[in-house]
Amino acid sequence: MSERVCLIIGAGSGLGAGLARTFAAAGLTVCLVRRHSEPLQPLLDDIRSKGVDAHGFAVDARDPAALGALFDHVEQTIGPIEVTIFNVGGNVRAGVLETSAETYLKTWQTSALAGFLTGQQAARVMQPRGRGTILFTGATASMRGGLGFSAFAAAKTALRAFAQSLAREFGPQGIHVAHIVVDGGIDSPRIREQQPERVAAAGEDGLLLPEHLAKNYLMLHQQPKDAWTFELDLRPWCERW
C-alpha cells in the first residue's frame, strides 16, 4: 500500500500529464483517470520508468456509482487519497442559437456534475482523516461569459461556486479546497495540432506550460494550514484580462 496517493480526474496529454509527472516527482503514487484508458499508457510507462508507482483507470466521472467504486478501489487497494484533482475540460464553442439543449446539458454534466461528484467522493474519504487536498481546474469562463462560451461558462461558473461551498464546509475540517483559474492556452500536442495559428500568434512564453501550471498545484497542496489559498489565477504575461 502507498502512503500518499494523488488521484487525477481528467488526465489528458496537456495539463493532466504535467500534473501526473509533477506529483509523481514529489513522491506521490498517481492514479490517472479518463473515460478511455488506452491513451494513458505512454504516460504511465514514463512515470513508472522513473521508479514511481502509477495506475490508470477508465471511468466516466459523470457516473456516480462508477466514481464511488473508483474511490473505494483506490483507498482499499492502493492507498489513502491525499490529493484529488478535477481537471476535466469539455468545452464546445458555439453561439447561443447554435447550442442545442443536448450540447448544453452534456457540457454541464462534464464540468459541473462531474466536478460535484468528484468533490463529494474526495470529501467522503478524506473527512475521517481530517486532512487532504481537493483541487479544481477552472478557466477564464469560470469568471465571465464570452462569445461562443455560453454553455462552458455556465458549467465552469457552477463548478467554481461548488468549490467555494466545498471549501467553506470542509476547510474547517482540515481539508484544503482550491480553485485554479487557468486563463490562457495550455501548450499541448492538441493545441499545436488543432490551432497552429494560435500557437504562432502566442509566440515565446505565450502559452501556459503544463509543468509550470502543475508546480502551482503542488504548491497549493503543500501550503501550511495557517495560510491556505482558495483561488489562484494563472496566465501568460501577454494575456489580456
Secondary structure, 3 states (H helix, E strand, C coil): CCCCEEEEECCCCCHHHHHHHHHHHCCCEEEEEECCCHHHHHHHHHHHHCCCCEEEEECCCCCHHHHHHHHHHHHHHCCCEEEEEECCCCCCCECCCCCCHHHHHHHHHHHHHHHHHHHHHHHHHHHHHCCCEEEEEEEHHHCCCCCCEHHHHHHHHHHHHHHHHHHHHHHHHCCEEEEEEECCCECCHHHHHHCHHHHHHHCCCCCECHHHHHHHHHHHHHCCHHHCCCEEEECCCCCCC
